[in-house]
Amino acid sequence: MPKPLSDLNIRIFADGAEKASMMELYRNPLIKGFTTNPTLMCKAGITDYQGFAQDILTEINDRPISFEVFSDDFNDMERQARLIASWGDNVYVKIPITNTKQEPSYELIKKLSTDGIKLNITAVFTLDQVTKTKEALRTDIPAVISVFAGRIADTGVDPVPLMKEAKEILTDNPSLELLWASPRELLNIYHAEEAGADIITVTPDVLKKATNIGLDLEEFSLQTVKMFYDDGQKAGYTL
C-alpha cells in the first residue's frame, strides 16, 4: 500500500492562480508552498498581475511562492524580476530557461542570483540545462530548478531516470532544490519521491485524487461501475 502523502519526504507546492482555491489549499498542512505562471493567471481571468500577486501575498506570506516574469527581453526581464522580488521575503522569481528566441537565460540568472534574489528557473527539460543553470547560481542563495517532468513524459520518455540524474547534478549544492513540474496524475508524486526531487507542483485537480490513496481496488471498481450507471440514468438513455 502506498504511503500517505504526509509521510513522504517530498514537499508539495500548489500550482494555480485562483485565489479561492489557493486560500483553501493554504489551510491544508500538506501544502508547503505555491507556484503560478502567466498562463495560469490568464486562464483565471487575472488582468492586474501586480495587484493579484500583492493581494495573495497579504494572505500567503510565510511559505515560498513563485511569480514569473513575462517579458521576452532580458533587460526588461531583469527589471520585472527585481520588482517581483521586492514584494516579499517568501517570493521566488520564476525565470524561463530561455526566451522565445531560444536565447539562454544563464547570464540573467547569474546576475540576479549574485545580487541575492531567490529564483525559480522554469521550463527546464534537459540535463544540460540543469548543469548550466547550476553553474550560474550562487551556492549560498536558495533557488529552485523546475524540470517539466510531466511534459517530458508526454514525449514518451520516462522522466524518473532523468530526474534522478538531475538530482545527482545538484547534490553538492544544498541551496538548490529540484522541482518536478507539470505532473499529470497522483502517481507522479510517488515518482518524484522515488527520483529524489525536493518539490513537486500539484494542481488542485490532482490533489483531490489523494482521497483514493489506499482505496481497495475492488471497491474502486464498484464505484466506477456505479458512476457509469448513474450517468446513464441521468442522461435518460434508451435503446
C-alpha positions as CSV (number, residue, x, y, z in Angstrom):
1,M,0.0,0.0,0.0
2,P,1.4,3.4,-0.9
3,K,2.4,5.7,2.0
4,P,0.2,8.7,2.9
5,L,1.3,11.9,1.3
6,S,2.1,13.3,4.7
7,D,4.8,10.5,5.2
8,L,6.7,11.4,2.1
9,N,9.9,13.4,2.1
10,I,9.0,15.5,-1.0
11,R,7.3,18.9,-0.4
12,I,4.1,19.5,-2.2
13,F,3.5,23.0,-3.7
14,A,0.1,24.0,-5.1
15,D,0.1,25.3,-8.7
16,G,-2.6,27.7,-9.7
17,A,-3.9,31.2,-9.9
18,E,-7.4,31.2,-8.4
19,K,-7.5,33.0,-5.1
20,A,-10.3,30.9,-3.5
21,S,-8.5,27.7,-4.4
22,M,-5.2,29.0,-3.2
23,M,-6.6,30.0,0.1
24,E,-8.3,26.7,0.6
25,L,-5.0,24.9,-0.1
26,Y,-3.2,27.3,2.2
27,R,-5.2,25.8,5.1
28,N,-4.0,22.3,4.1
29,P,-0.9,21.3,6.1
30,L,0.3,19.2,3.1
31,I,0.9,22.3,1.0
32,K,4.3,23.7,1.7
33,G,4.4,26.4,-1.0
34,F,2.8,27.8,-4.1
35,T,3.7,28.5,-7.7
36,T,1.9,30.2,-10.6
37,N,2.7,31.4,-14.1
38,P,1.3,33.8,-16.7
39,T,-0.7,31.0,-18.4
40,L,-2.5,30.0,-15.2
41,M,-3.2,33.7,-14.4
42,C,-4.5,34.3,-17.9
43,K,-6.8,31.3,-17.6
44,A,-8.1,32.6,-14.3
45,G,-9.0,35.9,-15.9
46,I,-6.5,38.0,-14.0
47,T,-5.8,41.3,-15.7
48,D,-3.8,43.1,-12.9
49,Y,-0.7,41.0,-12.4
50,Q,0.9,43.0,-9.6
51,G,-2.5,43.6,-7.9
52,F,-3.2,39.9,-7.9
53,A,0.2,39.0,-6.6
54,Q,0.3,41.6,-3.8
55,D,-3.2,40.6,-2.7
56,I,-2.2,37.0,-2.4
57,L,0.9,37.9,-0.5
58,T,-1.2,39.7,2.2
59,E,-2.5,36.2,3.0
60,I,0.3,33.9,2.0
61,N,3.5,35.4,3.5
62,D,5.0,32.5,5.4
63,R,5.5,29.9,2.6
64,P,7.5,30.1,-0.6
65,I,5.6,31.4,-3.6
66,S,6.8,31.9,-7.1
67,F,5.7,34.6,-9.6
68,E,7.1,34.6,-13.2
69,V,8.4,37.4,-15.4
70,F,6.6,37.7,-18.7
71,S,8.9,39.8,-20.8
72,D,10.9,38.3,-23.7
73,D,13.7,40.9,-23.5
74,F,16.4,40.1,-20.9
75,N,16.8,43.7,-19.8
76,D,13.1,44.0,-19.2
77,M,13.0,40.6,-17.6
78,E,15.6,41.8,-15.1
79,R,13.5,44.9,-14.3
80,Q,10.4,42.7,-13.7
81,A,12.4,40.2,-11.7
82,R,13.8,42.9,-9.3
83,L,10.3,44.3,-8.9
84,I,8.7,40.9,-8.2
85,A,11.5,40.1,-5.7
86,S,10.7,43.3,-3.8
87,W,7.2,42.1,-3.0
88,G,8.2,39.8,-0.1
89,D,10.9,37.7,1.5
90,N,9.0,34.5,0.6
91,V,8.9,35.4,-3.1
92,Y,10.8,33.4,-5.7
93,V,11.1,34.9,-9.1
94,K,10.5,32.5,-12.0
95,I,12.9,33.0,-14.9
96,P,12.3,30.9,-18.0
97,I,15.4,28.9,-19.1
98,T,15.4,30.7,-22.5
99,N,13.4,33.5,-24.1
100,T,11.2,32.7,-27.2
101,K,14.2,33.2,-29.5
102,Q,15.8,30.3,-27.7
103,E,18.5,32.6,-26.2
104,P,19.6,31.1,-22.9
105,S,18.9,33.0,-19.7
106,Y,22.1,32.0,-17.9
107,E,23.7,35.5,-17.8
108,L,20.5,37.0,-16.3
109,I,20.2,34.1,-13.8
110,K,23.8,34.7,-12.7
111,K,23.3,38.4,-12.4
112,L,20.1,38.1,-10.3
113,S,21.4,35.3,-8.1
114,T,24.7,37.2,-7.5
115,D,22.5,40.0,-6.2
116,G,20.8,37.6,-3.7
117,I,17.5,37.2,-5.5
118,K,15.8,33.9,-4.9
119,L,15.0,32.3,-8.3
120,N,12.9,29.5,-9.7
121,I,14.3,28.6,-13.1
122,T,11.4,27.2,-15.1
123,A,10.7,25.3,-18.3
124,V,13.8,23.2,-17.9
125,F,13.8,20.0,-19.9
126,T,17.4,18.7,-20.3
127,L,20.3,17.7,-18.1
128,D,22.5,20.2,-20.0
129,Q,20.1,23.0,-18.9
130,V,20.2,21.7,-15.3
131,T,24.0,21.8,-15.3
132,K,24.4,25.2,-16.8
133,T,21.7,26.6,-14.5
134,K,23.6,25.2,-11.5
135,E,26.8,26.8,-12.7
136,A,25.0,30.2,-13.0
137,L,23.6,30.2,-9.5
138,R,25.2,31.3,-6.3
139,T,25.9,28.4,-3.9
140,D,24.6,30.3,-0.8
141,I,21.3,31.7,-2.2
142,P,18.1,29.5,-2.3
143,A,17.0,28.6,-5.8
144,V,14.6,26.1,-7.4
145,I,15.2,24.3,-10.7
146,S,11.8,23.3,-12.2
147,V,12.2,20.4,-14.6
148,F,9.0,19.8,-16.5
149,A,8.9,16.0,-15.9
150,G,5.2,15.8,-16.9
151,R,5.8,17.3,-20.3
152,I,8.9,15.1,-20.8
153,A,6.6,12.1,-20.1
154,D,4.2,13.4,-22.8
155,T,7.0,12.8,-25.4
156,G,7.1,9.1,-24.4
157,V,10.3,9.5,-22.3
158,D,10.3,8.2,-18.7
159,P,11.3,11.2,-16.6
160,V,12.3,9.3,-13.5
161,P,15.8,8.4,-14.6
162,L,16.3,12.0,-15.9
163,M,15.2,13.4,-12.6
164,K,17.5,11.1,-10.7
165,E,20.4,12.4,-12.8
166,A,19.3,16.0,-12.3
167,K,19.3,15.4,-8.5
168,E,22.8,14.0,-8.7
169,I,24.0,17.0,-10.6
170,L,22.6,19.3,-7.8
171,T,23.7,17.2,-4.8
172,D,26.8,19.2,-4.0
173,N,24.8,22.5,-3.7
174,P,22.4,22.3,-0.8
175,S,20.9,25.7,-1.7
176,L,19.4,24.3,-4.9
177,E,16.2,22.3,-4.9
178,L,14.9,20.1,-7.7
179,L,11.2,20.6,-8.6
180,W,9.1,18.0,-10.5
181,A,6.8,20.3,-12.6
182,S,3.6,19.6,-14.6
183,P,2.5,16.3,-13.0
184,R,-0.2,14.5,-14.9
185,E,-1.5,12.2,-12.2
186,L,-1.3,11.5,-8.5
187,L,1.2,8.7,-9.0
188,N,3.7,11.3,-10.2
189,I,4.0,12.4,-6.6
190,Y,5.4,9.0,-5.8
191,H,7.5,9.1,-8.9
192,A,9.0,12.4,-7.8
193,E,9.7,10.9,-4.4
194,E,11.5,7.9,-6.0
195,A,13.6,10.3,-8.1
196,G,14.7,12.2,-5.1
197,A,13.1,15.5,-6.1
198,D,12.7,18.1,-3.3
199,I,9.4,19.6,-4.5
200,I,6.5,18.7,-6.8
201,T,3.9,21.2,-8.0
202,V,0.4,19.8,-7.9
203,T,-2.8,21.3,-9.3
204,P,-6.0,21.1,-7.2
205,D,-7.5,18.5,-9.6
206,V,-4.6,16.1,-9.0
207,L,-4.5,16.8,-5.3
208,K,-8.2,15.9,-5.0
209,K,-7.3,12.4,-6.0
210,A,-5.4,11.9,-2.8
211,T,-8.6,10.5,-1.3
212,N,-8.1,7.5,-3.4
213,I,-4.8,6.6,-1.8
214,G,-5.1,3.1,-0.3
215,L,-8.5,2.5,-1.7
216,D,-9.4,-1.1,-2.2
217,L,-9.4,-1.8,-5.9
218,E,-12.5,-4.0,-5.8
219,E,-14.3,-1.1,-4.1
220,F,-12.9,1.3,-6.7
221,S,-14.2,-0.9,-9.4
222,L,-17.6,-0.9,-7.9
223,Q,-17.5,2.9,-7.6
224,T,-16.6,3.2,-11.3
225,V,-19.5,0.9,-12.3
226,K,-21.9,2.9,-10.2
227,M,-20.6,6.1,-11.9
228,F,-21.3,4.7,-15.4
229,Y,-24.8,3.5,-14.3
230,D,-25.8,6.8,-12.6
231,D,-24.6,8.9,-15.5
232,G,-26.6,6.7,-17.9
233,Q,-29.7,7.2,-15.8
234,K,-29.2,10.9,-15.5
235,A,-28.9,11.2,-19.3
236,G,-32.1,9.2,-19.8
237,Y,-30.6,7.0,-22.4
238,T,-32.8,4.4,-24.0
239,L,-32.3,1.7,-26.7
